[in-house]
Amino acid sequence: MQLFVGLGNPGPKYARNRHNIGFMAVERIAEDHGFAPWRAKFQGEVTEGRLGSEKVLLLKPTTFMNLSGQSVGEAMRFYKLEPGDVTVFHDELDLVPGKCRVKRGGGHAGHNGLRSIHAHIGAEYARVRLGIGHPGRKEMVAHYVLQDFAKADADWLDDLLRGISDGAADLAAGHADKFQNAVARRMAPAKPEKSAPKAETQKPATAEEPAPEDERTPLQKLVDKFR
């Protein structure tokens, strides 16, 4: 079994916040892939299903972001999972809006949800980093992440979530490159091939008509020359 964790804060007040894009990602996967109804467990909400041949548990911690590791650790202990079985979907300030990158291990870069998970299970889990952009100044970050996505973000956000769902089975199978390709196809769909320009219609070439034969006698030609 694998554990896919979406990070966010519980309740309708936070539902459309930038900080909740992790919740949005796992919710989209559950909806599109026919997972069971969500239920309360492990200090969070969980649902089970299959992505390709892999059995996957989706988890949304309801401990609030700063304590996400408590919920993740409890679910891991129950199913006897290792950090390598865990993938966390989270907002990423250091990526432009709509960018998606997969990595395993490394630091938490000040993200409070990741910081809590590090404290409970270590750093060797996979992360799906979902770009939300940076407000420009450090002191604005807390306010920025707890604001709803703007209306102008709706299209790219929907494409990103669709791409995540499209590639979820590849991610579960360990094919991070195929997963990212699925996201990229949604974010920048292939342009339709341009039809070849029509060849200009050319009139068929016609053979030149032969000049009429000169039927004059030599005497007539001489006379006509001196006229």
C-alpha positions in Angstrom: 0.0 0.0 0.0 1.0 3.6 -0.6 0.0 6.7 1.3 -0.7 9.9 -0.7 -1.0 12.9 1.7 -2.5 16.2 0.7 -1.6 19.2 3.0 -4.0 21.9 3.9 -6.1 23.3 6.7 -9.6 21.8 7.6 -12.9 23.6 7.2 -14.7 25.7 4.5 -12.9 28.9 5.6 -9.6 27.5 4.2 -11.0 25.4 1.3 -9.8 27.6 -1.6 -6.6 28.9 0.1 -3.3 28.6 -1.8 -2.1 26.7 1.2 -4.8 24.0 0.5 -3.7 23.0 -2.9 -2.5 19.7 -1.5 -6.0 18.9 -0.3 -7.4 19.9 -3.7 -5.0 17.5 -5.4 -5.9 14.4 -3.5 -9.6 15.3 -3.6 -9.4 15.4 -7.4 -7.6 12.0 -7.5 -10.3 10.5 -5.3 -13.1 11.9 -7.4 -11.7 10.9 -10.8 -10.6 7.4 -9.8 -13.7 6.2 -8.0 -12.3 6.1 -4.5 -14.5 5.2 -1.5 -16.3 8.0 0.4 -14.0 10.0 2.8 -14.2 9.0 6.4 -12.6 10.3 9.7 -9.5 8.4 10.8 -5.9 9.0 11.9 -6.6 12.6 12.9 -7.7 13.3 9.4 -9.9 12.2 6.5 -9.1 9.1 4.5 -10.3 7.2 1.5 -9.0 4.0 -0.2 -8.8 2.9 -3.8 -6.6 1.8 -6.6 -4.4 3.7 -9.0 -3.5 1.2 -11.7 -2.4 -1.9 -9.9 -1.4 -0.1 -6.7 -3.6 0.1 -3.6 -3.5 3.7 -2.3 -4.7 5.4 0.9 -5.4 9.2 0.4 -5.1 11.2 3.6 -6.0 14.8 4.5 -4.7 15.7 8.0 -7.3 17.7 9.9 -4.8 18.7 12.6 -4.1 22.0 10.9 -1.0 22.4 8.8 1.6 22.8 11.6 0.7 19.4 13.1 0.3 17.4 9.9 3.0 15.0 10.9 0.9 13.6 13.7 -1.8 12.4 11.3 0.8 11.0 8.8 2.7 9.2 11.5 -0.4 7.6 12.9 -1.5 6.3 9.5 2.0 4.9 8.7 2.2 3.0 12.0 -1.3 1.5 11.5 -0.4 0.1 8.0 3.3 -0.6 8.9 4.5 1.7 6.1 8.0 3.1 5.5 8.7 6.8 4.6 9.4 5.5 1.0 5.7 4.5 0.8 4.6 8.1 1.4 4.0 10.9 -1.1 3.1 14.4 0.1 1.3 17.0 -2.1 2.0 20.5 -1.0 2.1 24.2 -2.0 5.5 25.5 -3.1 6.4 29.2 -3.0 9.6 28.7 -5.0 7.8 27.5 -8.1 5.8 29.7 -10.4 2.0 29.1 -10.3 1.1 25.9 -12.1 4.5 24.3 -12.1 4.8 20.8 -10.7 7.9 19.0 -9.6 8.5 15.7 -7.9 11.4 15.1 -5.4 12.4 12.6 -2.7 14.1 13.6 0.5 15.7 16.9 1.2 14.8 19.8 3.6 11.4 21.3 4.4 12.4 24.8 3.2 10.4 26.4 6.1 7.1 24.8 5.1 5.3 24.2 8.4 3.5 21.1 7.2 6.7 19.5 5.9 8.5 20.5 9.0 6.0 18.6 11.1 6.2 15.5 8.9 10.0 15.6 9.1 9.7 15.6 12.8 7.5 12.5 12.9 8.8 10.3 10.0 12.1 11.7 8.8 12.9 13.3 5.4 12.9 10.3 3.1 9.4 10.6 1.7 8.4 11.8 -1.8 6.9 15.3 -2.4 4.9 16.7 -5.2 5.7 20.4 -5.1 2.8 22.5 -6.6 3.8 26.0 -7.5 1.8 28.9 -6.2 4.4 31.6 -6.7 5.8 34.0 -4.1 4.3 37.3 -3.0 7.7 39.0 -3.3 8.5 39.8 0.3 9.0 37.3 3.2 6.8 39.2 5.6 3.9 38.8 3.1 4.1 35.0 2.9 1.8 34.1 5.8 -1.0 36.3 4.5 -0.4 35.2 0.9 -0.7 31.4 1.4 -3.9 31.9 3.5 -5.6 33.8 0.8 -7.9 32.2 -1.8 -6.7 31.7 -5.3 -7.7 34.6 -7.5 -10.4 34.1 -10.1 -7.7 34.6 -12.8 -6.0 31.4 -11.4 -9.1 29.2 -12.0 -8.1 27.9 -15.5 -4.5 26.9 -14.8 -5.5 25.5 -11.4 -8.1 23.2 -12.9 -5.6 22.1 -15.6 -3.0 21.4 -13.0 -5.4 19.3 -10.9 -6.6 17.4 -14.0 -3.0 16.7 -14.9 -2.3 15.4 -11.4 -5.3 13.0 -11.7 -4.2 11.9 -15.2 -0.8 10.9 -14.0 -1.7 9.6 -10.5 -1.4 5.9 -11.6 2.1 6.6 -13.0 3.1 8.3 -9.8 1.9 5.3 -7.8 3.9 3.0 -10.1 7.1 4.9 -9.4 7.2 6.7 -12.8 7.7 10.3 -11.7 8.7 11.3 -15.2 5.5 10.0 -16.8 3.5 11.7 -14.0 5.1 15.0 -14.8 4.5 14.5 -18.5 0.8 14.0 -17.8 0.7 17.3 -15.9 2.7 19.1 -18.6 0.2 17.9 -21.3 -2.7 19.5 -19.4 -0.8 22.7 -18.7 0.4 23.1 -22.3 -1.7 20.9 -24.6 -0.3 20.0 -28.0 -1.2 22.5 -30.7 -3.2 21.1 -33.7 -1.1 20.4 -36.7 -1.3 23.1 -39.4 -2.7 21.9 -42.7 -0.3 22.0 -45.6 -0.8 25.1 -47.8 -2.8 24.4 -50.9 -0.8 24.3 -54.1 -1.6 27.2 -56.4 -3.7 26.1 -59.4 -1.7 26.3 -62.5 -3.1 26.5 -65.9 -1.9 23.6 -68.1 0.9 24.7 -70.5 -0.2 24.9 -74.1 2.1 24.1 -77.0 2.9 27.1 -79.3 1.1 27.1 -82.6 3.5 26.6 -85.5 4.0 29.6 -87.8 2.1 29.4 -91.1 4.1 28.1 -94.0 5.3 30.8 -96.5 3.8 29.7 -99.9 5.2 32.6 -102.0 7.4 31.9 -105.1 11.0 33.2 -105.1 10.0 35.9 -107.6 7.2 37.1 -105.3 9.5 37.2 -102.3 12.0 39.3 -104.3 9.2 41.7 -105.5 7.8 42.0 -102.0 11.3 42.8 -100.6 11.6 45.9 -102.8 8.1 47.2 -102.2 
